[in-house]
Each structure stands twice: as C-alpha cells, then as structure tokens.
Amino acid sequence: MSWQLWTLFFLVVGTLLALDLGVFQRKSHEIQLKEALWATALRVGIAIAFGVTIYLGWVGDYPTEAARKQAGSDYFLGYLLEIALSVDNVFVFALVFRYFKVPPELQPRVLFWGILGALIMRAALIFAGIALIERFHWILYIFALILIYGGVKMMRDDKEETNPENNPLIKLIRRFLPVTKAYRGDRFFVREYGVLMATPLALVLVAIETTDLIFAIDSVPAVLGITRDFFIVFTSNVFAILGLRALYFALAGIMKIFRFLHYGLSGILIFIGVKMLLHGTPWAISNGQSLAMVVVMLTASVSASLLFREKTGESPEA
C-alpha cells in the first residue's frame, strides 16, 4: 500500500484523537445527546470519505481499476460490519458504567483511553490473524467456527446477567493493588499515605478493555472473512472503533428500544462464518451478496424492534 494512503490515514486518526483529548475532553464534562450526534456524524462522514478516496483511486496503488473498486467495496463492507458489531459493545459499556456507578462526566475519559487501547489490540489481532491465514489456510475454518459459535451464543446471552466483578483482571488488580472506595476525579491511580492505589475508574477501564478484546475475537475474524488486505481490515476496524465512543453517548439512552437487534447481529456473525466455510467452493458467497445480507438483517432487526416494542408499564424511552 502506498505511503500516501497510510499517511492520510494516520493524519486523520491522529487529528481525531488529538481533538478528543486536547479540545473536547480538556475538561471532564457530561456529553449531551446533541454533541454525541454531531460527533458520530463527523466520524461516520470521515470514514465514508476515506472509503471514497480508495474506491475512486484518488490515493493508493492498486494495479487495476477492478482491484481498486474491489478494495473500496471491501472497505465499506468491513466498516459496516464493524459498526454493526460494535453496537453490541454499547450494551456492555452501559452495564459496566451502571454497575460501577461512573459519573457521566467521567465516562468520556474512560472510553477515550479504552478505545485507544482497543486500537493497539486490534492491530495486533489483525496482523496475527492475517499471518496465520497466510501460513495455515485451514485456520480460516477455525475462525469461521468461532464466528458461528459466537453468533449462536450472542443469540442466547442475556447481558443483564453479566457481572463486571467476575472479570479475572479486575480480581487480579484487587488482589495485588489496593483500590480506593470512591472516585478521585478523573484519575486512574493515586498515591495516598505513601501507598499507590487504583481508583474505581481504573477497574472500569480494565473492564472496558477486556470487553473490547472479547468482542474483537468475533469482529476481527468477521472482517478477515471479507478480505485479507491488512490496510482494508485495519482501517475499517479503526474508523469503526473511533466512532464507537460518540456512538455510545448517542445510543446509550435508547438501546433498550432495539430489543431484537442482537438477533440481527448474531445472524450476521453466523452468516459471515458460513461465508468463510464456503470460500473456494462453487457455493462461495460474494462480498456484494454479503453486504446485501448485512443490510437486510440489520434493517429487519431494527424494524422489528420498533414495530413490536416490549409491553411494559412505562415507555422504553423513559
């Protein structure tokens, strides 16, 4: 891949991270819905624009027009897939924040550092995944089975039963490092009476990081089922993750409305798993067909959620 495209990519990502840390989060504050919607729209717009530069060949060094358009299509399918699967993270983030009673003004800081760590973990997983597939092609079928298992498990899981305290890393921290009873502003660690102590915010960050790692075990193989072009897989992952923070604040308050969404997401995982199993056979599924199926399953699950809302004593929006 050309250095121009890599340069453009890191320039865009670096600018977004710098704006988040140095401008928007210079002072801890609660992110309101309007701000979250604007931030989400900005990140989605940038991700789409980046994909257009690939598809139209403005930057990059794909040898033929067909290869360039294929790369652009793979990027958009990978991005849509990652965004769809990332939505499921919102449920777990909300659960973690609620369990630890994280003040709203501290949540953006946790998600910023959590997503920054997620970028590093995703890069390592993608690199390792591609290297394994290139050397041991049969590993592709292992990834496919992981996706199918993950889809079935997602369909049956009840996230409300998840207890962040069962996270083994959190147990390890509590065992070897004292934890303050209350938050200490936006600090993850403090030194009190000469003793280094973690704050509850550090435990929240660990829970967020490990949650993303668990989700990455599903989402990274899913994109590798579309393409093994490292640049396409990595950039689609990164832009989806960069939008996740803003997406959380835009959707956190209304996610309960989409009570059938997890069926659509589990269907997507199973479908991509089947696509990987059929790779190289006469029944191979094209990426165009995959894109159509992803859109259909997402639309169907969201539409069903809006049409058949859960009957409770109060409105889901309340």
QUISUL-V411867 format. One record per residue. N is the residue number from 1. RES is the residue in one small letter. SS is DSSP state (~ for helix, > for strand, _ for the rest). OMEGA is omega in radians with two decimals (NA if undefined). Layout:
n = {N:N}
res = {RES:RES}
ss = {SS:SS}
omega = {OMEGA:OMEGA}
//
This chain:
n = {1:2:3:4:5:6:7:8:9:10:11:12:13:14:15:16:17:18:19:20:21:22:23:24:25:26:27:28:29:30:31:32:33:34:35:36:37:38:39:40:41:42:43:44:45:46:47:48:49:50:51:52:53:54:55:56:57:58:59:60:61:62:63:64:65:66:67:68:69:70:71:72:73:74:75:76:77:78:79:80:81:82:83:84:85:86:87:88:89:90:91:92:93:94:95:96:97:98:99:100:101:102:103:104:105:106:107:108:109:110:111:112:113:114:115:116:117:118:119:120:121:122:123:124:125:126:127:128:129:130:131:132:133:134:135:136:137:138:139:140:141:142:143:144:145:146:147:148:149:150:151:152:153:154:155:156:157:158:159:160:161:162:163:164:165:166:167:168:169:170:171:172:173:174:175:176:177:178:179:180:181:182:183:184:185:186:187:188:189:190:191:192:193:194:195:196:197:198:199:200:201:202:203:204:205:206:207:208:209:210:211:212:213:214:215:216:217:218:219:220:221:222:223:224:225:226:227:228:229:230:231:232:233:234:235:236:237:238:239:240:241:242:243:244:245:246:247:248:249:250:251:252:253:254:255:256:257:258:259:260:261:262:263:264:265:266:267:268:269:270:271:272:273:274:275:276:277:278:279:280:281:282:283:284:285:286:287:288:289:290:291:292:293:294:295:296:297:298:299:300:301:302:303:304:305:306:307:308:309:310:311:312:313:314:315:316:317:318}
res = {m:s:w:q:l:w:t:l:f:f:l:v:v:g:t:l:l:a:l:d:l:g:v:f:q:r:k:s:h:e:i:q:l:k:e:a:l:w:a:t:a:l:r:v:g:i:a:i:a:f:g:v:t:i:y:l:g:w:v:g:d:y:p:t:e:a:a:r:k:q:a:g:s:d:y:f:l:g:y:l:l:e:i:a:l:s:v:d:n:v:f:v:f:a:l:v:f:r:y:f:k:v:p:p:e:l:q:p:r:v:l:f:w:g:i:l:g:a:l:i:m:r:a:a:l:i:f:a:g:i:a:l:i:e:r:f:h:w:i:l:y:i:f:a:l:i:l:i:y:g:g:v:k:m:m:r:d:d:k:e:e:t:n:p:e:n:n:p:l:i:k:l:i:r:r:f:l:p:v:t:k:a:y:r:g:d:r:f:f:v:r:e:y:g:v:l:m:a:t:p:l:a:l:v:l:v:a:i:e:t:t:d:l:i:f:a:i:d:s:v:p:a:v:l:g:i:t:r:d:f:f:i:v:f:t:s:n:v:f:a:i:l:g:l:r:a:l:y:f:a:l:a:g:i:m:k:i:f:r:f:l:h:y:g:l:s:g:i:l:i:f:i:g:v:k:m:l:l:h:g:t:p:w:a:i:s:n:g:q:s:l:a:m:v:v:v:m:l:t:a:s:v:s:a:s:l:l:f:r:e:k:t:g:e:s:p:e:a}
ss = {_:_:~:~:~:~:~:~:~:~:~:~:~:~:~:~:~:~:~:~:~:~:~:~:_:_:_:_:_:_:_:_:~:~:~:~:~:~:~:~:~:~:~:~:~:~:~:~:~:~:~:~:~:~:~:_:_:_:_:_:_:_:_:_:~:~:~:~:~:~:~:~:~:~:~:~:~:~:~:~:~:~:~:~:~:~:~:~:~:~:~:~:~:~:~:~:~:~:~:_:_:_:_:~:~:~:~:~:~:~:~:~:~:~:~:~:~:~:~:~:~:~:~:~:~:~:~:~:~:~:~:~:~:~:~:_:_:_:~:~:~:~:~:~:~:~:~:~:~:~:~:~:~:~:~:~:_:_:~:~:~:_:_:~:~:~:_:~:~:~:~:~:~:~:~:~:_:_:>:_:_:_:_:_:_:_:_:_:>:>:>:>:_:_:>:>:>:>:_:~:~:~:~:~:~:~:~:~:~:~:~:~:~:~:~:~:~:~:~:~:~:~:~:~:_:_:_:_:_:~:~:~:~:~:~:~:~:~:~:~:~:~:~:~:~:~:~:~:~:~:~:_:_:_:~:~:~:_:_:_:~:~:~:~:~:~:~:~:~:~:~:~:~:~:~:~:~:_:_:_:_:_:_:_:_:_:~:~:~:~:~:~:~:~:~:~:~:~:~:~:~:~:~:~:~:~:~:_:_:_:_:_:_:_:_:_:_:_}
omega = {-3.05:3.13:3.13:-3.11:3.06:3.13:3.11:-3.12:-3.10:3.07:3.13:-3.12:3.13:3.13:3.14:3.13:3.13:3.11:3.13:-3.03:-3.01:-3.08:-3.03:-3.11:3.08:3.08:-3.12:3.11:3.12:3.14:3.14:-3.06:-3.11:3.12:-3.13:3.13:3.11:-3.14:3.12:3.14:3.14:-3.08:3.09:3.12:3.12:3.13:3.13:3.14:3.13:3.11:3.12:3.13:3.10:-3.06:-3.10:3.08:3.12:3.03:-3.14:-3.08:3.08:-2.95:-3.10:3.11:3.13:3.12:3.14:-3.14:3.08:3.12:3.11:3.12:3.11:3.12:-3.09:3.09:3.11:3.14:3.13:3.13:3.14:3.10:-3.13:-3.13:3.13:3.12:-3.14:3.09:-3.09:3.11:-3.07:3.08:-3.13:3.12:-3.14:-3.12:-3.14:-3.11:-3.11:3.12:-3.13:3.10:-3.09:-3.10:3.12:-3.09:3.12:-3.13:3.13:-3.11:3.11:-3.12:3.09:3.14:3.08:3.08:3.14:3.13:-3.14:-3.13:-3.14:3.14:3.14:-3.13:-3.13:3.14:-3.14:-3.13:3.14:3.14:3.14:-3.12:-3.13:-3.09:-3.13:-3.03:-3.11:3.13:3.11:-3.13:3.04:3.09:-3.14:3.14:3.08:3.13:-3.14:3.10:3.13:3.11:3.11:-3.13:3.12:-3.12:-3.06:-3.04:2.99:-3.04:-3.14:-3.13:-3.12:3.11:-3.12:-3.12:3.11:3.09:-3.08:3.12:3.09:3.08:-3.14:3.12:-3.13:-3.10:-3.02:-3.10:3.10:-3.10:3.12:-3.13:-3.10:3.08:3.08:-3.08:-3.14:-3.11:3.12:3.12:3.08:3.04:-3.12:-3.12:3.10:-3.10:3.08:-3.10:3.00:3.04:3.09:3.13:3.09:3.10:3.10:3.14:3.11:3.13:3.14:-3.12:-3.11:3.06:3.14:3.12:3.12:3.12:-3.13:3.13:3.05:-2.97:3.14:3.06:-3.14:3.13:3.08:3.04:3.12:-3.12:3.05:3.02:-3.04:-3.10:-3.11:-3.13:-3.08:-3.09:3.11:3.07:-3.07:-3.13:3.08:-3.14:3.13:3.12:-3.05:-3.10:3.12:3.14:3.12:-3.09:3.09:-3.01:-3.00:-3.07:-3.06:-3.06:-3.11:3.10:-3.05:-3.02:3.10:-3.06:-3.08:3.05:3.09:3.14:3.12:3.08:3.11:3.13:-3.14:-3.13:3.14:3.07:3.10:3.10:3.14:3.13:-3.10:-3.12:3.11:3.12:3.09:-3.12:-3.12:-3.12:-3.13:3.12:3.06:3.08:3.11:3.14:3.14:-3.13:3.12:3.14:-3.12:-3.10:3.09:-3.13:-3.12:-3.10:3.11:-3.14:3.12:3.13:-3.12:-3.12:-3.08:-3.11:-3.13:-3.13:3.12:-3.12:-3.12:-3.10:3.12:-3.14:-3.09:NA}
//
